[in-house]
Amino acid sequence: MHKKYFFFDIDGTLSIEQTMVMPESAVRCIDRLRANGHFTALATGRLQASAAQFAAQHGFQDFVADGGYSLTLSGKIAEMKSLPAADCIALIERLEAAGIPWAVTPVNEQLCVTTDERYLAAAPPEYFSTRCDPSFDYHALHKLYKVNIACNTEQEGAIDFGGLPTVRYNRDILLIEPTEKQKGIRRMLDRLGVPDDDVVVFGDGMNDMCMFGQGWFSIAMGNARDALKDKADYITDRVEQDGLWNACKHFGWIA
Protein backbone atom coordinates (compact mmCIF):
# COMPACT_ATOMS: atom_id res chain seq x y z
CA MET A 1 0.00 0.00 0.00
CA HIS A 2 1.34 3.44 -0.96
CA LYS A 3 2.30 5.42 2.15
CA LYS A 4 0.17 8.47 2.95
CA TYR A 5 0.93 11.30 5.36
CA PHE A 6 -2.12 12.25 7.42
CA PHE A 7 -2.53 15.48 9.40
CA PHE A 8 -5.50 15.67 11.77
CA ASP A 9 -6.98 18.62 13.61
CA ILE A 10 -7.91 17.66 17.18
CA ASP A 11 -11.06 19.43 18.40
CA GLY A 12 -14.09 18.34 16.40
CA THR A 13 -12.00 16.14 14.09
CA LEU A 14 -10.25 13.53 16.21
CA SER A 15 -12.09 14.37 19.42
CA ILE A 16 -15.74 15.13 20.09
CA GLU A 17 -15.91 18.93 20.17
CA GLN A 18 -13.42 20.23 22.80
CA THR A 19 -13.57 17.22 25.12
CA MET A 20 -10.21 15.79 23.95
CA VAL A 21 -12.03 12.42 23.92
CA MET A 22 -11.72 10.37 20.74
CA PRO A 23 -14.56 8.03 19.73
CA GLU A 24 -13.61 4.36 19.69
CA SER A 25 -13.88 4.25 15.89
CA ALA A 26 -11.39 7.13 15.57
CA VAL A 27 -8.90 5.38 17.87
CA ARG A 28 -9.30 2.21 15.85
CA CYS A 29 -8.86 4.12 12.59
CA ILE A 30 -5.59 5.73 13.68
CA ASP A 31 -4.27 2.37 14.89
CA ARG A 32 -5.16 0.75 11.57
CA LEU A 33 -3.55 3.54 9.53
CA ARG A 34 -0.32 3.08 11.45
CA ALA A 35 -0.47 -0.68 11.08
CA ASN A 36 -0.79 -0.18 7.33
CA GLY A 37 2.40 1.89 7.29
CA HIS A 38 0.92 5.36 7.01
CA PHE A 39 2.28 8.45 8.79
CA THR A 40 -0.11 10.07 11.29
CA ALA A 41 0.38 13.56 12.73
CA LEU A 42 -1.61 16.29 14.42
CA ALA A 43 -2.21 19.80 13.10
CA THR A 44 -3.73 21.90 15.85
CA GLY A 45 -4.07 25.44 17.13
CA ARG A 46 -3.49 24.15 20.64
CA LEU A 47 -0.39 25.06 22.60
CA GLN A 48 2.50 22.63 22.12
CA ALA A 49 2.24 21.42 25.73
CA SER A 50 -1.49 20.77 25.33
CA ALA A 51 -1.01 18.99 22.01
CA ALA A 52 1.83 16.95 23.54
CA GLN A 53 -0.49 15.66 26.26
CA PHE A 54 -3.07 14.53 23.70
CA ALA A 55 -0.33 13.11 21.47
CA ALA A 56 1.10 11.03 24.31
CA GLN A 57 -2.32 9.58 25.06
CA HIS A 58 -2.88 8.52 21.47
CA GLY A 59 0.58 7.61 20.21
CA PHE A 60 1.37 10.61 18.02
CA GLN A 61 5.11 11.35 17.81
CA ASP A 62 4.86 14.16 15.28
CA PHE A 63 2.66 17.23 15.30
CA VAL A 64 2.16 20.78 14.19
CA ALA A 65 0.83 22.88 17.09
CA ASP A 66 0.40 26.54 18.05
CA GLY A 67 -1.50 27.06 14.81
CA GLY A 68 1.63 26.33 12.80
CA TYR A 69 4.14 28.09 15.05
CA SER A 70 5.64 24.89 16.52
CA LEU A 71 6.81 21.56 15.17
CA THR A 72 7.35 18.44 17.26
CA LEU A 73 9.22 15.61 15.53
CA SER A 74 9.76 12.17 17.03
CA GLY A 75 8.45 13.52 20.34
CA LYS A 76 10.89 16.45 20.55
CA ILE A 77 10.26 20.15 19.89
CA ALA A 78 12.02 21.06 16.64
CA GLU A 79 10.64 24.60 16.32
CA MET A 80 8.57 26.91 18.51
CA LYS A 81 8.06 30.64 18.23
CA SER A 82 6.09 33.24 20.11
CA LEU A 83 3.29 35.49 18.98
CA PRO A 84 4.61 39.02 18.29
CA ALA A 85 5.00 40.14 21.89
CA ALA A 86 4.97 43.90 21.26
CA ASP A 87 1.72 43.67 19.28
CA CYS A 88 0.10 41.53 21.99
CA ILE A 89 1.18 43.94 24.73
CA ALA A 90 -0.31 46.85 22.77
CA LEU A 91 -3.55 44.88 22.37
CA ILE A 92 -3.74 44.19 26.11
CA GLU A 93 -3.30 47.89 26.77
CA ARG A 94 -6.27 48.59 24.50
CA LEU A 95 -8.31 45.88 26.22
CA GLU A 96 -7.58 47.36 29.63
CA ALA A 97 -8.54 50.83 28.43
CA ALA A 98 -11.86 49.39 27.22
CA GLY A 99 -12.41 47.43 30.45
CA ILE A 100 -12.28 44.01 28.74
CA PRO A 101 -10.85 41.13 30.85
CA TRP A 102 -7.94 39.14 29.42
CA ALA A 103 -5.41 36.42 30.24
CA VAL A 104 -2.16 35.28 28.63
CA THR A 105 -0.13 32.10 28.35
CA PRO A 106 3.47 33.33 28.78
CA VAL A 107 5.22 29.93 28.78
CA ASN A 108 4.75 26.53 27.16
CA GLU A 109 2.56 25.28 29.99
CA GLN A 110 -1.18 24.79 30.28
CA LEU A 111 -1.59 27.96 32.32
CA CYS A 112 -3.23 31.35 31.87
CA VAL A 113 -2.27 34.40 33.91
CA THR A 114 -4.38 37.52 34.40
CA THR A 115 -4.36 40.60 36.58
CA ASP A 116 -8.15 40.95 36.29
CA GLU A 117 -10.32 38.86 38.64
CA ARG A 118 -13.27 39.31 36.29
CA TYR A 119 -11.60 37.00 33.78
CA LEU A 120 -11.91 34.07 36.19
CA ALA A 121 -15.69 34.00 35.79
CA ALA A 122 -15.35 33.58 32.02
CA ALA A 123 -12.42 31.13 32.04
CA PRO A 124 -13.50 27.80 30.45
CA PRO A 125 -13.22 25.06 33.10
CA GLU A 126 -12.00 22.52 30.52
CA TYR A 127 -9.24 24.86 29.29
CA PHE A 128 -5.96 25.75 31.02
CA SER A 129 -5.92 26.55 34.70
CA THR A 130 -6.04 30.31 35.32
CA ARG A 131 -4.08 32.25 37.93
CA CYS A 132 -4.93 35.79 38.95
CA ASP A 133 -1.83 37.74 39.93
CA PRO A 134 -2.34 41.51 40.40
CA SER A 135 1.45 42.01 40.36
CA PHE A 136 1.93 40.25 36.99
CA ASP A 137 3.69 42.64 34.59
CA TYR A 138 2.74 41.72 31.06
CA HIS A 139 4.85 44.61 29.75
CA ALA A 140 7.96 42.62 30.68
CA LEU A 141 7.05 39.68 28.44
CA HIS A 142 9.35 38.86 25.54
CA LYS A 143 7.43 35.74 24.57
CA LEU A 144 3.82 34.70 24.84
CA TYR A 145 1.80 32.02 23.16
CA LYS A 146 -1.88 32.87 23.71
CA VAL A 147 -3.97 35.88 24.60
CA ASN A 148 -7.47 35.03 25.84
CA ILE A 149 -10.11 37.74 25.70
CA ALA A 150 -13.41 37.60 27.60
CA CYS A 151 -15.78 39.01 24.99
CA ASN A 152 -18.83 37.97 23.01
CA THR A 153 -19.19 38.38 19.26
CA GLU A 154 -20.82 41.80 19.62
CA GLN A 155 -17.98 43.12 21.78
CA GLU A 156 -15.46 41.53 19.43
CA GLY A 157 -16.52 43.85 16.64
CA ALA A 158 -15.41 46.91 18.59
CA ILE A 159 -11.89 45.65 19.39
CA ASP A 160 -8.84 46.75 17.42
CA PHE A 161 -6.77 43.58 17.19
CA GLY A 162 -3.91 45.30 15.38
CA GLY A 163 -3.79 42.57 12.75
CA LEU A 164 -3.33 39.73 15.25
CA PRO A 165 -5.06 36.45 14.29
CA THR A 166 -8.21 35.50 16.21
CA VAL A 167 -10.00 32.20 16.84
CA ARG A 168 -13.26 32.02 18.78
CA TYR A 169 -13.08 29.34 21.47
CA ASN A 170 -16.68 29.65 22.68
CA ARG A 171 -19.33 32.33 22.95
CA ASP A 172 -17.49 34.06 25.81
CA ILE A 173 -13.80 33.62 24.95
CA LEU A 174 -11.82 34.75 21.92
CA LEU A 175 -8.25 33.58 21.45
CA ILE A 176 -5.32 35.34 19.88
CA GLU A 177 -3.42 32.45 18.36
CA PRO A 178 -1.67 31.73 15.05
CA THR A 179 -3.79 30.48 12.13
CA GLU A 180 -1.01 29.18 9.91
CA LYS A 181 -1.28 25.41 10.22
CA GLN A 182 -0.50 25.06 6.54
CA LYS A 183 2.91 26.68 7.02
CA GLY A 184 3.76 24.31 9.86
CA ILE A 185 2.69 21.32 7.79
CA ARG A 186 4.73 22.59 4.86
CA ARG A 187 7.85 22.94 7.01
CA MET A 188 7.36 19.41 8.34
CA LEU A 189 6.88 18.02 4.83
CA ASP A 190 10.06 19.77 3.70
CA ARG A 191 11.97 18.17 6.56
CA LEU A 192 10.56 14.76 5.65
CA GLY A 193 10.87 15.17 1.87
CA VAL A 194 7.22 14.35 1.21
CA PRO A 195 5.41 15.29 -2.04
CA ASP A 196 2.01 17.01 -1.86
CA ASP A 197 0.27 14.11 -3.59
CA ASP A 198 0.92 11.89 -0.58
CA VAL A 199 -0.64 14.26 1.99
CA VAL A 200 -4.16 14.10 3.46
CA VAL A 201 -5.55 16.72 5.86
CA PHE A 202 -8.67 16.41 8.04
CA GLY A 203 -10.45 19.35 9.70
CA ASP A 204 -13.72 20.84 10.87
CA GLY A 205 -13.21 24.48 11.92
CA MET A 206 -12.46 27.85 10.40
CA ASN A 207 -8.84 27.63 11.55
CA ASP A 208 -8.55 24.57 9.30
CA MET A 209 -9.38 26.59 6.18
CA CYS A 210 -5.69 27.34 5.71
CA MET A 211 -4.91 23.62 5.30
CA PHE A 212 -7.41 23.18 2.47
CA GLY A 213 -6.56 24.18 -1.10
CA GLN A 214 -2.82 23.66 -0.60
CA GLY A 215 -2.45 20.80 -3.05
CA TRP A 216 -3.13 18.23 -0.34
CA PHE A 217 -6.21 15.99 -0.33
CA SER A 218 -8.61 17.64 2.12
CA ILE A 219 -11.42 15.99 4.07
CA ALA A 220 -14.02 17.91 6.07
CA MET A 221 -15.89 16.27 8.93
CA GLY A 222 -19.68 16.10 8.81
CA ASN A 223 -19.74 18.51 11.76
CA ALA A 224 -17.47 20.99 9.89
CA ARG A 225 -18.34 24.59 9.14
CA ASP A 226 -20.11 25.00 5.80
CA ALA A 227 -17.31 27.17 4.43
CA LEU A 228 -14.81 24.38 5.07
CA LYS A 229 -17.08 21.79 3.47
CA ASP A 230 -17.30 23.99 0.38
CA LYS A 231 -13.52 23.95 0.10
CA ALA A 232 -13.04 20.23 0.83
CA ASP A 233 -12.20 17.50 -1.67
CA TYR A 234 -14.41 15.12 0.32
CA ILE A 235 -16.92 15.37 3.17
CA THR A 236 -17.24 12.51 5.63
CA ASP A 237 -19.57 11.88 8.56
CA ARG A 238 -19.44 13.59 11.95
CA VAL A 239 -16.56 12.57 14.20
CA GLU A 240 -18.92 10.83 16.65
CA GLN A 241 -20.60 9.02 13.74
CA ASP A 242 -17.43 7.19 12.66
CA GLY A 243 -16.36 9.96 10.28
CA LEU A 244 -12.64 9.14 10.34
CA TRP A 245 -13.16 5.42 9.94
CA ASN A 246 -15.69 5.81 7.13
CA ALA A 247 -13.50 8.19 5.13
CA CYS A 248 -10.35 6.12 5.45
CA LYS A 249 -12.21 2.95 4.57
CA HIS A 250 -13.87 4.67 1.58
CA PHE A 251 -10.47 5.50 0.07
CA GLY A 252 -8.92 2.14 0.89
CA TRP A 253 -6.40 3.45 3.41
CA ILE A 254 -7.76 0.94 5.91
CA ALA A 255 -9.78 -2.24 5.43
Buried (B, 14 or more C-beta within 10 A) or exposed (E): EEEBBBBBBBBBBBBBEBEBEBBEBBBBBBBBBBEBEBBBBBBBBBBBBBBBEBBEEBEBBBBBBBBBBBBBBEEEBEBBEBBBBEBBBBBBEBBBEEEBBBBBBBBBBBBBBBBBEEBBEBBBEEBBEBEBEEEBEBEEBEEBBBBBBBBBEEBBEEBEBEEBBBBBBEEBBBBBBBBBBBBBBBBBBEEEEBEEEBBBBBBBBBBBBBBBEBEBBBBBBBBBBEEBBEBBEBBBBBBBBBBBBBBBBEEEBBE
